[in-house]
Amino acid sequence: AGAALYYRSLVGGFSIPKIVEVLKSTRYLMSDRKKTLSRLIDTGGLLAACFAPTNGSLSAASLRPGGRGWLASLRVRVLHAKIRQRLLQLKRTSDDGHSVQSWDIEKNGIPINQEDMAATLLAFMVV
């Protein structure tokens, strides 16, 4: 059941146009197969850290400050912040030769925003 939920959530989340733009812009799943597999395993590692049993029983301890899930989540939040900053600062040359922002905020919103992250987390919780 866990693997089915994992893959269902990934496929569903990766089909949302705004999220796909981030994935395309960062080439998250568009490099070689080994890197793609490594990234998917990293995602699974985050989930495992967040849902890890503590002292043999299920609890929220891993999500408390200092816990494995908490530390893994902090690393992901920092990574997301760096990607968001990079995408918002990225420039391209327009057809008329001017430097313009590459990321289309009007079309795609702020990359990796709180709403998109909440939707992603909810997808991992719905069976």
C-alpha positions, 0 to 999 in steps of 0.5 A, spaced: 500 500 500 505 504 501 509 503 494 502 504 491 501 511 495 508 513 493 507 512 486 500 515 485 502 521 489 508 522 485 505 521 478 499 525 480 503 531 483 508 531 477 502 532 472 500 539 475 502 544 470 505 549 475 509 543 478 511 540 471 514 547 470 518 547 476 521 540 474 522 542 467 526 548 469 530 545 474 531 538 469 529 535 476 527 528 472 530 530 465 537 528 466 540 521 466 536 515 469 541 514 475 540 521 477 532 521 476 532 514 480 537 517 485 532 523 486 526 519 487 530 515 492 531 521 496 524 523 496 522 516 499 528 517 504 524 523 506 518 520 507 521 514 511 524 519 515 518 522 517 514 516 518 520 512 521 518 508 528 521 511 534 523 506 539 519 500 535 512 504 535 509 509 531 509 516 533 510 523 531 517 523 534 521 523 528 517 530 526 519 533 532 525 538 533 531 534 532 528 528 529 530 524 523 524 527 519 524 534 522 532 534 519 530 531 513 524 536 512 529 542 513 534 540 508 528 539 503 525 546 505 532 549 504 533 546 497 526 548 495 528 555 497 534 555 493 531 553 487 525 558 488 530 563 489 534 561 482 528 560 478 526 567 480 532 570 479 534 567 472 534 571 466 533 570 459 534 575 452 527 577 449 526 577 442 527 584 442 534 583 446 532 585 453 533 581 459 527 579 462 525 574 467 525 567 465 520 564 470 513 567 468 510 568 475 503 570 472 502 564 469 505 559 474 505 563 480 511 563 485 515 556 484 515 551 490 510 555 493 506 553 500 500 551 496 503 547 492 507 543 497 501 543 501 497 539 495 503 535 495 503 533 502 496 531 502 497 527 496 501 522 500 496 522 505 490 520 501 489 513 500 
